[in-house]
Amino acid sequence: MTQPSPITPQIPAQSKSWLARKWKLLVGLLVVLLVLGIAAVFGIISLVMSSIKGSDVATEAMARARSNPTVVQHLGLPIGEGWFVSGSINVSTGSGDADLSLPISGPKGKGTIYVTAQKSGGVWRYSLMQAAIAGTAEKIDLLSPPTTQPSTTTAATPVPNLATGTSAVTSSPAATAAPPVAPTTQGLGTADGEQTGTRIVITDLNRGVSTLTLKFTIYNDSNAELNTGMRFKSDGYKENGGRSFSGIHLIDGVSKKKYFVVADSDGNCLCSEHVDDIRPKTQVSLWAKFPAPPENIQKITVEFPHFIPVDDVPIR
């Protein structure tokens, strides 16, 4: 008689934990969150960079670099701005400060603009604006007017014509063979002021949809303050302390038409206001908006109170 085989107890299989069963889903979620986090960080950085590059300080620095003949000589044209801007800019209700490093480049090289400025009364005052050229030790001061290099050619000599009483101009050969140096100007136009040692430089005159935006810099190289109280304003606007530049106007010589600074619905001029007296050996950057002339007007005269009018300023 055969004996029955022993019964082996059945041990139930243990089920896998939730983490073991869902680990692929968790890894996928972590990857998605990581990608979204990196995209958000880059988005924030891009927004900050765009905000800094669009600021008045960065715009002014780029305009001066592009119009400086020494910078152009080193970098060539066009001069573009790099993406990664370092430094900081803080503005609150008409006051603030800025300390920026702006990368620039051209077909011939690269460089960096260093800018330090303080804003008071709605006006930026620059203590440093310098372009450093990569690969060289040269640092170009963008706050000082550029100088034109002297030509090595011999000056032209007038030769009198005894028959007509006039004179013709002939030039002697150069002592050494050297290319002539092209004359340069700063900005779009410049003019001296009534106060000795003061001058104005137009840095931009840009056409918008219905307005022109004028940007300019006043240099006070004298030993006395340039008083801005009630001297540059015009009637018809809110006083706002009497330190506005509402008295600037444009003259269209073709149609003999004068354009005045635009005002908002409250009567405030769309221009620099609350401008403090300009201290000796300093400069300030200012602005004003005007109605845009017809498209066929490409140049215009800009008249500043107490400065010589600037003729044939190109509209960009």
C-alpha positions as a Markdown table, in Angstrom:
| # | Residue | x | y | z |
|---|---|---|---|---|
| 1 | Met | 0.0 | 0.0 | 0.0 |
| 2 | Thr | 1.5 | 3.3 | -1.1 |
| 3 | Gln | 1.8 | 6.1 | 1.3 |
| 4 | Pro | 0.5 | 9.5 | 0.2 |
| 5 | Ser | 3.1 | 12.1 | -0.7 |
| 6 | Pro | 3.5 | 14.9 | 1.8 |
| 7 | Ile | 1.6 | 18.1 | 1.0 |
| 8 | Thr | 3.9 | 21.1 | 0.3 |
| 9 | Pro | 2.5 | 24.3 | 1.7 |
| 10 | Gln | 1.8 | 27.1 | -1.0 |
| 11 | Ile | 3.5 | 30.4 | -0.1 |
| 12 | Pro | 1.6 | 33.3 | -1.7 |
| 13 | Ala | 3.7 | 35.5 | -4.0 |
| 14 | Gln | 4.5 | 38.9 | -2.5 |
| 15 | Ser | 3.1 | 41.8 | -4.6 |
| 16 | Lys | 5.5 | 44.6 | -5.8 |
| 17 | Ser | 5.5 | 47.9 | -4.0 |
| 18 | Trp | 3.9 | 50.9 | -5.6 |
| 19 | Leu | 7.3 | 52.6 | -6.0 |
| 20 | Ala | 8.7 | 49.5 | -7.8 |
| 21 | Arg | 5.7 | 49.4 | -10.1 |
| 22 | Lys | 5.7 | 53.2 | -10.9 |
| 23 | Trp | 9.4 | 54.0 | -11.0 |
| 24 | Lys | 9.4 | 54.6 | -14.8 |
| 25 | Leu | 6.5 | 57.1 | -14.4 |
| 26 | Leu | 8.3 | 58.9 | -11.6 |
| 27 | Val | 11.5 | 59.2 | -13.7 |
| 28 | Gly | 9.6 | 60.6 | -16.6 |
| 29 | Leu | 7.9 | 63.2 | -14.3 |
| 30 | Leu | 11.3 | 64.2 | -12.8 |
| 31 | Val | 12.7 | 64.7 | -16.3 |
| 32 | Val | 9.8 | 66.8 | -17.4 |
| 33 | Leu | 10.0 | 68.9 | -14.2 |
| 34 | Leu | 13.8 | 69.4 | -14.8 |
| 35 | Val | 13.3 | 70.5 | -18.4 |
| 36 | Leu | 10.5 | 72.9 | -17.3 |
| 37 | Gly | 12.7 | 74.3 | -14.5 |
| 38 | Ile | 15.6 | 74.9 | -16.9 |
| 39 | Ala | 13.3 | 76.6 | -19.4 |
| 40 | Ala | 11.9 | 78.8 | -16.7 |
| 41 | Val | 15.3 | 79.8 | -15.5 |
| 42 | Phe | 16.4 | 80.7 | -19.1 |
| 43 | Gly | 13.2 | 82.6 | -19.6 |
| 44 | Ile | 13.8 | 84.7 | -16.6 |
| 45 | Ile | 17.4 | 85.3 | -17.5 |
| 46 | Ser | 16.4 | 86.3 | -21.1 |
| 47 | Leu | 13.7 | 88.7 | -19.7 |
| 48 | Val | 16.3 | 90.3 | -17.4 |
| 49 | Met | 18.8 | 90.6 | -20.2 |
| 50 | Ser | 16.3 | 92.2 | -22.5 |
| 51 | Ser | 15.2 | 94.6 | -19.8 |
| 52 | Ile | 18.7 | 95.8 | -19.1 |
| 53 | Lys | 19.7 | 96.1 | -22.8 |
| 54 | Gly | 16.5 | 98.1 | -23.5 |
| 55 | Ser | 17.3 | 100.6 | -20.6 |
| 56 | Asp | 18.2 | 104.2 | -21.2 |
| 57 | Val | 21.7 | 103.6 | -19.9 |
| 58 | Ala | 22.5 | 100.7 | -22.2 |
| 59 | Thr | 20.9 | 102.5 | -25.2 |
| 60 | Glu | 23.0 | 105.6 | -24.6 |
| 61 | Ala | 26.2 | 103.6 | -24.2 |
| 62 | Met | 25.6 | 101.7 | -27.5 |
| 63 | Ala | 24.8 | 104.9 | -29.3 |
| 64 | Arg | 28.0 | 106.5 | -28.2 |
| 65 | Ala | 30.1 | 103.4 | -29.0 |
| 66 | Arg | 28.6 | 103.2 | -32.6 |
| 67 | Ser | 29.3 | 106.9 | -33.2 |
| 68 | Asn | 32.8 | 106.9 | -31.7 |
| 69 | Pro | 35.4 | 106.7 | -34.6 |
| 70 | Thr | 38.1 | 105.0 | -32.4 |
| 71 | Val | 35.7 | 102.2 | -31.5 |
| 72 | Val | 34.6 | 101.8 | -35.1 |
| 73 | Gln | 38.2 | 101.7 | -36.2 |
| 74 | His | 38.9 | 98.7 | -33.8 |
| 75 | Leu | 35.7 | 96.8 | -34.3 |
| 76 | Gly | 34.4 | 97.8 | -37.7 |
| 77 | Leu | 30.7 | 98.3 | -38.7 |
| 78 | Pro | 28.1 | 97.3 | -37.8 |
| 79 | Ile | 28.6 | 97.1 | -34.1 |
| 80 | Gly | 26.3 | 94.7 | -32.3 |
| 81 | Glu | 25.6 | 94.0 | -28.7 |
| 82 | Gly | 26.2 | 90.6 | -27.1 |
| 83 | Trp | 23.5 | 88.6 | -25.3 |
| 84 | Phe | 24.9 | 88.2 | -21.8 |
| 85 | Val | 24.9 | 91.5 | -20.0 |
| 86 | Ser | 26.3 | 91.6 | -16.5 |
| 87 | Gly | 25.8 | 94.1 | -13.7 |
| 88 | Ser | 22.7 | 95.7 | -12.2 |
| 89 | Ile | 20.3 | 98.6 | -12.8 |
| 90 | Asn | 17.9 | 99.8 | -10.1 |
| 91 | Val | 15.3 | 102.6 | -10.8 |
| 92 | Ser | 12.5 | 103.8 | -8.6 |
| 93 | Thr | 10.4 | 107.0 | -9.1 |
| 94 | Gly | 12.9 | 109.0 | -11.0 |
| 95 | Ser | 16.0 | 108.0 | -9.1 |
| 96 | Gly | 18.3 | 105.0 | -9.2 |
| 97 | Asp | 21.8 | 103.7 | -10.1 |
| 98 | Ala | 23.4 | 101.5 | -12.8 |
| 99 | Asp | 26.6 | 99.5 | -13.0 |
| 100 | Leu | 26.7 | 97.5 | -16.2 |
| 101 | Ser | 29.1 | 95.6 | -18.5 |
| 102 | Leu | 27.9 | 95.4 | -22.1 |
| 103 | Pro | 29.6 | 93.1 | -24.5 |
| 104 | Ile | 29.9 | 94.5 | -28.1 |
| 105 | Ser | 31.4 | 93.1 | -31.3 |
| 106 | Gly | 32.0 | 94.0 | -34.9 |
| 107 | Pro | 33.5 | 92.4 | -38.0 |
| 108 | Lys | 37.0 | 93.2 | -36.8 |
| 109 | Gly | 36.9 | 92.4 | -33.1 |
| 110 | Lys | 35.1 | 92.4 | -29.7 |
| 111 | Gly | 35.0 | 94.6 | -26.7 |
| 112 | Thr | 33.1 | 95.5 | -23.5 |
| 113 | Ile | 31.4 | 98.8 | -22.5 |
| 114 | Tyr | 31.6 | 99.6 | -18.7 |
| 115 | Val | 29.0 | 102.0 | -17.5 |
| 116 | Thr | 28.4 | 103.5 | -14.0 |
| 117 | Ala | 25.6 | 106.1 | -13.6 |
| 118 | Gln | 23.3 | 107.7 | -11.0 |
| 119 | Lys | 19.8 | 108.9 | -11.7 |
| 120 | Ser | 18.4 | 111.9 | -10.0 |
| 121 | Gly | 15.4 | 114.0 | -10.9 |
| 122 | Gly | 14.7 | 111.7 | -13.8 |
| 123 | Val | 18.1 | 112.4 | -15.4 |
| 124 | Trp | 21.0 | 109.9 | -15.7 |
| 125 | Arg | 24.4 | 111.3 | -14.8 |
| 126 | Tyr | 27.4 | 109.2 | -16.0 |
| 127 | Ser | 30.6 | 108.9 | -13.9 |
| 128 | Leu | 32.1 | 106.1 | -16.2 |
| 129 | Met | 31.4 | 105.1 | -19.8 |
| 130 | Gln | 34.4 | 103.3 | -21.2 |
| 131 | Ala | 34.9 | 100.8 | -24.1 |
| 132 | Ala | 37.6 | 98.2 | -23.5 |
| 133 | Ile | 38.8 | 96.5 | -26.7 |
| 134 | Ala | 39.5 | 92.7 | -26.4 |
| 135 | Gly | 43.1 | 91.7 | -27.0 |
| 136 | Thr | 44.4 | 95.2 | -26.4 |
| 137 | Ala | 45.1 | 97.4 | -23.4 |
| 138 | Glu | 43.2 | 100.3 | -25.0 |
| 139 | Lys | 40.3 | 101.8 | -23.1 |
| 140 | Ile | 38.2 | 104.4 | -24.9 |
| 141 | Asp | 36.4 | 107.1 | -22.9 |
| 142 | Leu | 32.9 | 107.5 | -24.4 |
| 143 | Leu | 32.1 | 110.5 | -22.3 |
| 144 | Ser | 34.8 | 112.7 | -23.9 |
| 145 | Pro | 34.3 | 114.0 | -27.4 |
| 146 | Pro | 36.4 | 112.0 | -29.9 |
| 147 | Thr | 39.3 | 113.7 | -31.5 |
| 148 | Thr | 40.2 | 113.7 | -35.1 |
| 149 | Gln | 43.7 | 112.5 | -35.9 |
| 150 | Pro | 45.8 | 115.1 | -37.7 |
| 151 | Ser | 46.6 | 114.5 | -41.3 |
| 152 | Thr | 50.2 | 114.1 | -42.5 |
| 153 | Thr | 49.5 | 115.8 | -45.8 |
| 154 | Thr | 50.7 | 119.3 | -46.6 |
| 155 | Ala | 48.0 | 122.0 | -46.3 |
| 156 | Ala | 46.5 | 123.3 | -49.5 |
| 157 | Thr | 48.0 | 126.6 | -50.7 |
| 158 | Pro | 45.8 | 129.3 | -52.4 |
| 159 | Val | 47.4 | 130.5 | -55.7 |
| 160 | Pro | 46.3 | 134.0 | -56.8 |
| 161 | Asn | 45.0 | 134.6 | -60.3 |
| 162 | Leu | 46.1 | 138.1 | -61.2 |
| 163 | Ala | 43.8 | 138.3 | -64.2 |
| 164 | Thr | 40.6 | 137.7 | -62.3 |
| 165 | Gly | 41.4 | 138.8 | -58.8 |
| 166 | Thr | 40.4 | 135.3 | -57.4 |
| 167 | Ser | 42.5 | 132.5 | -56.2 |
| 168 | Ala | 42.6 | 128.8 | -57.0 |
| 169 | Val | 43.7 | 126.1 | -54.5 |
| 170 | Thr | 46.5 | 123.7 | -55.2 |
| 171 | Ser | 47.9 | 121.1 | -52.8 |
| 172 | Ser | 51.5 | 120.2 | -52.4 |
| 173 | Pro | 52.5 | 116.5 | -52.4 |
| 174 | Ala | 52.6 | 114.9 | -49.0 |
| 175 | Ala | 56.0 | 114.6 | -47.3 |
| 176 | Thr | 55.2 | 110.9 | -46.6 |
| 177 | Ala | 52.7 | 108.7 | -48.4 |
| 178 | Ala | 49.7 | 108.4 | -46.0 |
| 179 | Pro | 46.0 | 108.0 | -46.6 |
| 180 | Pro | 43.9 | 111.1 | -45.8 |
| 181 | Val | 42.0 | 111.0 | -42.6 |
| 182 | Ala | 38.3 | 111.4 | -43.1 |
| 183 | Pro | 36.7 | 114.2 | -40.9 |
| 184 | Thr | 34.5 | 112.9 | -38.1 |
| 185 | Thr | 31.6 | 114.3 | -36.2 |
| 186 | Gln | 30.1 | 113.3 | -32.9 |
| 187 | Gly | 26.5 | 112.2 | -32.9 |
| 188 | Leu | 24.1 | 113.7 | -35.5 |
| 189 | Gly | 25.0 | 117.3 | -34.8 |
| 190 | Thr | 26.5 | 119.6 | -32.2 |
| 191 | Ala | 26.3 | 123.2 | -31.2 |
| 192 | Asp | 27.9 | 125.6 | -28.6 |
| 193 | Gly | 25.9 | 127.3 | -25.9 |
| 194 | Glu | 25.8 | 131.0 | -24.9 |
| 195 | Gln | 27.7 | 130.0 | -21.7 |
| 196 | Thr | 31.3 | 129.5 | -22.6 |
| 197 | Gly | 32.4 | 125.9 | -22.3 |
| 198 | Thr | 28.9 | 124.4 | -22.8 |
| 199 | Arg | 27.8 | 122.5 | -25.9 |
| 200 | Ile | 25.0 | 120.2 | -26.9 |
| 201 | Val | 25.4 | 116.9 | -28.9 |
| 202 | Ile | 22.4 | 115.2 | -30.6 |
| 203 | Thr | 22.8 | 111.5 | -30.2 |
| 204 | Asp | 19.5 | 110.3 | -31.9 |
| 205 | Leu | 16.5 | 111.6 | -33.8 |
| 206 | Asn | 14.3 | 108.6 | -34.3 |
| 207 | Arg | 11.0 | 108.5 | -36.2 |
| 208 | Gly | 8.2 | 106.5 | -34.6 |
| 209 | Val | 4.6 | 105.9 | -35.8 |
| 210 | Ser | 3.5 | 109.5 | -35.2 |
| 211 | Thr | 6.3 | 111.1 | -33.2 |
| 212 | Leu | 10.0 | 111.9 | -33.3 |
| 213 | Thr | 12.1 | 111.1 | -30.3 |
| 214 | Leu | 15.1 | 113.4 | -29.8 |
| 215 | Lys | 17.9 | 112.3 | -27.5 |
| 216 | Phe | 20.8 | 114.7 | -26.7 |
| 217 | Thr | 23.6 | 115.3 | -24.2 |
| 218 | Ile | 24.6 | 118.6 | -22.7 |
| 219 | Tyr | 28.2 | 118.9 | -21.8 |
| 220 | Asn | 29.3 | 121.5 | -19.3 |
| 221 | Asp | 33.1 | 121.8 | -19.6 |
| 222 | Ser | 33.1 | 125.2 | -17.9 |
| 223 | Asn | 34.0 | 126.0 | -14.3 |
| 224 | Ala | 30.5 | 127.2 | -13.5 |
| 225 | Glu | 27.1 | 125.5 | -13.1 |
| 226 | Leu | 24.7 | 125.6 | -16.1 |
| 227 | Asn | 21.5 | 126.9 | -14.6 |
| 228 | Thr | 18.4 | 125.0 | -15.9 |
| 229 | Gly | 15.8 | 126.9 | -13.9 |
| 230 | Met | 13.2 | 128.5 | -16.2 |
| 231 | Arg | 15.7 | 128.7 | -19.0 |
| 232 | Phe | 14.8 | 125.8 | -21.2 |
| 233 | Lys | 11.0 | 125.7 | -20.7 |
| 234 | Ser | 8.2 | 127.0 | -22.8 |
| 235 | Asp | 4.8 | 128.5 | -22.0 |
| 236 | Gly | 1.7 | 126.3 | -22.5 |
| 237 | Tyr | 2.9 | 123.4 | -20.4 |
| 238 | Lys | 2.6 | 122.6 | -16.7 |
| 239 | Glu | 5.3 | 124.3 | -14.7 |
| 240 | Asn | 6.5 | 121.2 | -12.7 |
| 241 | Gly | 9.2 | 123.2 | -11.1 |
| 242 | Gly | 10.2 | 125.1 | -14.3 |
| 243 | Arg | 13.1 | 122.8 | -15.0 |
| 244 | Ser | 11.8 | 121.1 | -18.1 |
| 245 | Phe | 13.1 | 121.2 | -21.7 |
| 246 | Ser | 9.8 | 122.0 | -23.3 |
| 247 | Gly | 11.3 | 125.0 | -25.1 |
| 248 | Ile | 13.0 | 122.9 | -27.7 |
| 249 | His | 11.5 | 123.0 | -31.2 |
| 250 | Leu | 12.1 | 121.7 | -34.7 |
| 251 | Ile | 12.1 | 123.8 | -37.9 |
| 252 | Asp | 11.1 | 122.2 | -41.2 |
| 253 | Gly | 12.9 | 124.5 | -43.7 |
| 254 | Val | 11.0 | 123.0 | -46.7 |
| 255 | Ser | 7.5 | 123.8 | -45.5 |
| 256 | Lys | 8.6 | 126.6 | -43.0 |
| 257 | Lys | 6.8 | 124.7 | -40.2 |
| 258 | Lys | 7.7 | 124.7 | -36.5 |
| 259 | Tyr | 7.1 | 121.6 | -34.3 |
| 260 | Phe | 6.7 | 121.9 | -30.6 |
| 261 | Val | 7.3 | 119.3 | -27.8 |
| 262 | Val | 4.3 | 117.0 | -27.4 |
| 263 | Ala | 2.2 | 117.3 | -24.3 |
| 264 | Asp | 0.1 | 114.6 | -22.6 |
| 265 | Ser | -3.6 | 115.0 | -21.6 |
| 266 | Asp | -2.6 | 116.7 | -18.3 |
| 267 | Gly | -0.5 | 119.3 | -20.0 |
| 268 | Asn | 2.9 | 117.8 | -19.0 |
| 269 | Cys | 5.5 | 117.9 | -21.7 |
| 270 | Leu | 6.8 | 114.6 | -23.0 |
| 271 | Cys | 10.4 | 115.6 | -22.3 |
| 272 | Ser | 13.0 | 115.7 | -19.6 |
| 273 | Glu | 11.7 | 117.4 | -16.5 |
| 274 | His | 13.0 | 118.3 | -13.0 |
| 275 | Val | 16.5 | 118.7 | -14.4 |
| 276 | Asp | 18.9 | 119.9 | -11.8 |
| 277 | Asp | 21.6 | 122.6 | -12.6 |
| 278 | Ile | 24.4 | 120.9 | -14.5 |
| 279 | Arg | 27.5 | 120.9 | -12.5 |
| 280 | Pro | 30.9 | 121.9 | -13.9 |
| 281 | Lys | 32.9 | 119.2 | -15.8 |
| 282 | Thr | 29.8 | 117.0 | -16.1 |
| 283 | Gln | 27.2 | 116.0 | -18.7 |
| 284 | Val | 23.6 | 114.9 | -18.7 |
| 285 | Ser | 21.6 | 112.9 | -21.2 |
| 286 | Leu | 18.1 | 114.2 | -22.0 |
| 287 | Trp | 15.2 | 113.7 | -24.4 |
| 288 | Ala | 12.0 | 115.2 | -25.9 |
| 289 | Lys | 9.2 | 114.0 | -28.2 |
| 290 | Phe | 7.7 | 115.9 | -31.2 |
| 291 | Pro | 5.0 | 115.3 | -33.8 |
| 292 | Ala | 6.5 | 113.5 | -36.8 |
| 293 | Pro | 6.9 | 115.6 | -40.0 |
| 294 | Pro | 5.9 | 114.0 | -43.3 |
| 295 | Glu | 7.9 | 111.0 | -44.5 |
| 296 | Asn | 9.6 | 113.0 | -47.3 |
| 297 | Ile | 11.3 | 115.2 | -44.6 |
| 298 | Gln | 14.6 | 113.5 | -44.0 |
| 299 | Lys | 16.5 | 116.3 | -42.3 |
| 300 | Ile | 15.4 | 119.1 | -39.9 |
| 301 | Thr | 16.8 | 121.9 | -37.8 |
| 302 | Val | 16.8 | 121.5 | -34.0 |
| 303 | Glu | 16.7 | 124.7 | -31.9 |
| 304 | Phe | 17.6 | 124.6 | -28.2 |
| 305 | Pro | 17.1 | 127.7 | -26.0 |
| 306 | His | 20.5 | 129.4 | -25.4 |
| 307 | Phe | 22.3 | 127.2 | -27.9 |
| 308 | Ile | 23.2 | 127.7 | -31.6 |
| 309 | Pro | 20.6 | 126.0 | -33.8 |
| 310 | Val | 21.7 | 122.6 | -35.2 |
| 311 | Asp | 20.9 | 122.4 | -39.0 |
| 312 | Asp | 20.3 | 119.4 | -41.2 |
| 313 | Val | 19.9 | 116.8 | -38.4 |
| 314 | Pro | 19.1 | 113.5 | -40.1 |
| 315 | Ile | 15.9 | 111.7 | -39.1 |
| 316 | Arg | 16.4 | 108.0 | -38.6 |
